[in-house]
Amino acid sequence: MMNPNIILQNTDRTVAQALTENVSVISLTGNKKCSIYHRKASYDDQLPLITYADLSCSAIFHADNSLLGYQVTYRITICLDDESDKTAICNAVYNAMTEAGMMWIKNNTVTDSDCVYIAMDFQTYVYLNSFTGGNQMATIGLSNFYVSRQTTEETTTTPAVYETPWKLAGAIDVTVTPASNSAVLYGDNGPVETASGLGAIELSATVAGLELEQIGKLCGHTFSSQTNTLTKSNTDNQPFVCCMFEFLLSSGKKRCVKLMKGKASLIEESANTKTDSIEFGTQSLSFSFVTLKNNGMWEMIKDFDADASTDSWYEAVL
């Protein structure tokens, strides 16, 4: 059975690493440095300051009262001496939490005579999954969304050739939905034969954002690096791509996935006007995958130990 304490510990560790990586590289006014502290640690009064560890875990049940998983809620608190660095620090925290597999919910800002306090609330869901050996593990994080285009399509006798994979920043969520088509033959007033087969394989994903060059690569549009311009045409053709990403499991292990051959849907564009509160715009992606012609494969999955590097997984597709 999944242990909620392990979920909280692993989430805490993942958040701490993501915060350190993202906050350490932002530029603040007056060459300030932002401090990051766990609430269990002692800290001084130097501002700006980020504290973490306000997290909770609540059970989610099926209609039959069996355990479905857990809802994890996390609050990051930011303390500023003024609002000059508010946007930069909030953006850095948002990027860190999405890399840790958390979804932004809302911000609350309180100002007193000395400080500006910002509470950023995030949430994720950890579902039970059954795997071989009877072990039950759950995904508690998502990171490293990579894409690689086919440079040469496979044939029935030769494998595909892929370019070096490239990363989309700020993976927020992914959902893989393989459909199964089935049919039943009836005779003598009952079923006498059944058959099933793999149907459409859909991937939906959300990332923090896309560069113009990345949109061009995904959708077959023309991008000019000299003028930083993306040109779309009715003759554009989306390339076949491999999508790669990484789940953090409640056991501490990392589960890496490759979806081998698919095409992206055209990218939707939307935006909202700027308001007093911070609202983050994200980018939704949709892909449709098929099986490879030479071996019928459509997905590859590998588990890595908690202390093992996954860098080799993203160096090449095959």
C-alpha positions in Angstrom: 0.0 0.0 0.0 1.2 3.5 -0.8 2.5 5.4 2.2 1.4 9.0 2.3 4.4 9.9 4.4 6.8 8.7 1.7 4.8 10.7 -0.8 5.2 13.9 1.2 9.0 13.2 1.8 9.7 12.6 -1.9 7.6 15.6 -2.9 9.5 17.8 -0.4 12.8 16.6 -1.7 11.8 17.2 -5.4 10.5 20.7 -4.6 13.7 21.7 -2.7 15.8 20.7 -5.7 13.6 22.4 -8.3 13.5 25.6 -6.2 17.3 25.7 -5.8 17.9 25.2 -9.5 15.3 27.8 -10.7 15.7 30.6 -8.1 19.5 30.5 -8.2 19.6 31.7 -11.8 17.2 34.7 -11.7 18.4 38.3 -11.7 17.1 40.5 -8.9 17.3 44.2 -8.4 20.4 45.6 -6.6 22.2 42.2 -7.0 20.0 40.7 -4.3 20.1 37.0 -3.5 17.0 35.1 -2.7 17.2 32.7 0.3 15.4 29.4 0.4 14.5 27.7 3.6 12.6 24.7 4.8 10.2 25.7 7.5 11.9 23.3 9.9 15.2 25.2 9.5 16.1 28.5 11.2 16.8 31.5 9.1 17.7 35.2 9.4 15.7 38.2 8.3 17.4 38.7 5.0 14.9 39.4 2.2 13.7 38.2 -0.3 13.0 34.9 1.3 11.2 31.7 0.1 10.0 29.1 2.6 8.5 25.7 1.8 7.1 22.7 3.6 3.5 23.7 4.0 2.1 20.5 2.3 -0.7 18.1 3.0 -1.9 14.8 1.6 -5.5 13.7 1.5 -6.9 10.4 0.3 -9.1 10.0 -2.8 -11.5 7.1 -3.0 -13.4 5.2 -5.7 -17.2 5.0 -5.6 -16.8 1.6 -4.0 -14.7 3.2 -1.2 -11.4 1.6 -2.4 -8.4 3.9 -2.4 -7.8 5.6 -5.7 -4.8 7.8 -4.6 -3.9 11.0 -2.9 -4.3 14.7 -3.5 -1.2 16.6 -2.5 -1.4 20.3 -1.8 1.7 22.5 -1.4 2.0 26.2 -0.4 5.2 28.2 -1.1 5.5 31.4 0.9 7.5 34.4 -0.4 8.5 37.3 1.8 9.7 40.5 0.0 10.8 43.9 1.3 9.1 45.6 -1.7 7.4 44.5 -4.9 10.3 45.2 -7.3 11.3 41.5 -7.5 7.8 40.0 -7.2 7.3 39.0 -10.8 10.8 37.5 -11.2 10.5 35.4 -8.0 7.0 34.3 -8.6 7.9 33.1 -12.1 10.9 31.2 -10.8 8.8 29.5 -8.1 6.1 28.7 -10.7 8.7 27.1 -13.1 10.2 25.1 -10.2 6.9 23.7 -9.0 5.8 22.7 -12.5 9.1 20.9 -13.0 8.3 19.1 -9.7 5.0 18.0 -11.2 2.7 20.5 -9.3 -0.1 22.5 -10.8 -0.6 26.1 -9.8 -3.9 26.9 -8.1 -3.8 30.5 -6.8 -1.8 33.3 -5.3 -2.7 35.3 -2.1 -0.8 38.5 -1.4 -0.8 40.3 2.0 1.1 43.6 2.5 2.0 45.1 5.9 4.2 48.0 6.9 7.4 46.0 6.6 6.9 43.2 4.1 5.0 41.8 1.2 3.9 38.2 1.7 2.8 36.0 -1.2 1.4 32.5 -0.8 1.5 30.4 -3.9 -0.7 27.3 -3.8 0.0 24.2 -5.9 -1.6 20.8 -6.2 -1.1 17.4 -7.8 -2.7 14.0 -7.7 -0.9 10.8 -6.9 -2.8 7.7 -8.2 -2.3 4.1 -7.3 -0.8 2.0 -10.2 -0.3 -1.8 -10.1 2.9 -3.2 -11.7 4.5 -6.6 -11.9 5.5 -8.2 -8.6 2.5 -6.9 -6.8 4.1 -3.7 -5.8 2.0 -0.5 -5.8 3.7 2.7 -6.8 2.4 6.1 -7.7 3.6 9.0 -9.8 4.4 12.1 -7.7 6.3 14.2 -10.2 7.0 14.9 -13.9 10.1 16.3 -15.6 12.3 16.2 -18.7 9.8 16.4 -21.6 12.0 15.9 -24.7 11.1 15.6 -28.4 13.1 14.1 -31.3 12.0 14.3 -35.0 12.4 11.5 -37.4 15.0 12.4 -40.1 14.4 9.2 -41.9 11.1 7.2 -41.6 11.4 3.5 -40.9 10.4 0.8 -43.4 9.2 -2.7 -42.8 12.8 -3.8 -42.8 14.9 -0.8 -41.6 14.6 1.2 -38.3 13.9 4.9 -38.2 16.6 7.6 -37.8 16.0 10.3 -35.3 17.7 13.7 -34.6 19.3 14.5 -31.2 16.4 15.0 -28.7 15.7 18.5 -27.5 13.9 19.6 -24.3 10.7 21.5 -23.8 11.0 23.6 -20.6 8.6 23.3 -17.7 6.7 20.0 -18.1 3.5 20.3 -16.1 1.4 17.3 -17.0 1.1 14.4 -19.5 -1.7 11.9 -20.2 -1.2 8.9 -22.5 -4.5 7.3 -23.8 -4.1 4.2 -25.9 -7.5 3.0 -27.3 -8.4 -0.7 -27.7 -10.7 -1.7 -30.5 -12.6 -5.0 -29.9 -15.3 -7.0 -31.6 -17.4 -10.0 -30.6 -18.8 -12.7 -33.0 -22.1 -14.1 -31.9 -23.6 -17.5 -32.8 -26.0 -20.0 -31.4 -27.5 -17.3 -29.2 -24.2 -16.4 -27.6 -20.6 -15.1 -28.1 -18.4 -17.6 -29.9 -15.3 -15.5 -30.8 -13.7 -12.2 -29.7 -10.9 -10.2 -31.1 -9.2 -7.0 -30.1 -6.5 -4.7 -31.4 -4.7 -1.4 -30.7 -6.5 1.7 -31.7 -5.5 5.4 -31.7 -2.8 6.4 -29.2 -3.2 9.9 -27.9 -0.9 12.1 -25.8 -1.9 15.3 -24.2 0.7 17.5 -22.4 1.0 20.9 -20.9 4.3 22.8 -20.7 5.2 26.2 -19.4 5.7 27.6 -22.9 7.2 27.1 -26.3 9.9 29.0 -28.3 9.0 29.9 -31.9 11.7 27.6 -33.1 10.2 24.7 -31.1 6.7 25.4 -32.6 8.3 25.3 -36.1 10.0 22.0 -35.4 6.8 20.4 -34.0 4.5 21.6 -36.7 6.7 21.8 -39.8 6.6 25.6 -40.0 9.5 27.7 -41.2 11.5 29.5 -38.6 14.2 32.1 -39.4 16.8 32.5 -36.7 18.1 35.7 -38.4 14.8 37.5 -38.0 13.3 35.4 -35.2 10.2 34.9 -37.3 7.9 31.9 -37.6 6.1 31.5 -40.9 3.1 29.1 -41.3 1.8 27.8 -44.6 -1.0 25.5 -45.9 1.7 23.3 -47.3 3.4 22.7 -43.9 3.5 19.0 -42.8 4.1 18.0 -39.3 7.0 15.6 -38.9 6.9 12.3 -37.1 8.4 12.7 -33.6 9.3 10.7 -30.5 8.2 12.2 -27.2 10.1 11.4 -24.0 9.4 12.2 -20.4 10.1 11.1 -16.8 7.9 10.3 -13.9 9.1 10.4 -10.3 7.5 7.4 -8.4 6.5 7.3 -4.8 9.2 4.6 -4.2 11.9 7.2 -5.2 12.6 5.5 -8.5 12.3 7.3 -11.9 10.2 5.9 -14.7 11.2 7.0 -18.2 8.9 6.8 -21.2 9.4 7.1 -24.9 6.4 7.3 -27.3 8.0 6.3 -30.6 6.2 7.7 -33.6 3.5 10.5 -33.6 2.5 13.8 -35.0 1.6 17.0 -33.1 -1.6 18.8 -33.7 -1.3 22.4 -34.7 -0.6 24.7 -31.7 -3.4 26.7 -30.3 -2.7 30.3 -29.4 -4.5 32.2 -26.5 -3.7 35.0 -24.1 -5.3 37.1 -21.4 -4.8 40.8 -20.6 -2.5 41.7 -17.7 -4.3 42.2 -14.4 -3.3 43.0 -10.8 -2.9 39.4 -9.9 -0.4 37.1 -11.5 -1.9 34.6 -14.0 0.5 32.2 -15.7 -0.2 31.2 -19.3 0.7 27.6 -20.3 0.9 25.7 -23.6 -1.2 22.7 -24.3 0.0 20.1 -26.7 -1.7 17.1 -28.4 -0.1 14.2 -30.3 -1.4 11.2 -32.1 0.9 8.1 -32.2 1.1 5.0 -34.4 3.2 1.9 -34.2 6.5 1.5 -36.0 6.4 -0.3 -39.3 9.5 -2.5 -38.7 8.6 -4.0 -35.3 5.2 -2.8 -34.3 6.5 -0.9 -31.2 4.8 2.2 -30.0 6.1 2.8 -26.5 9.3 2.0 -24.5 9.5 2.3 -20.6 12.4 1.9 -18.3 12.7 2.3 -14.5 15.8 3.9 -12.9 16.9 3.6 -9.3 16.5 6.7 -7.2 20.2 7.6 -7.2 20.8 6.7 -10.9 21.2 9.3 -13.7 18.7 9.3 -16.5 20.8 11.4 -18.8 21.5 8.5 -21.2 17.8 8.0 -21.8 17.6 11.4 -23.6 20.8 11.2 -25.6 19.2 9.3 -28.4 15.9 7.6 -29.2 17.2 4.2 -30.4 
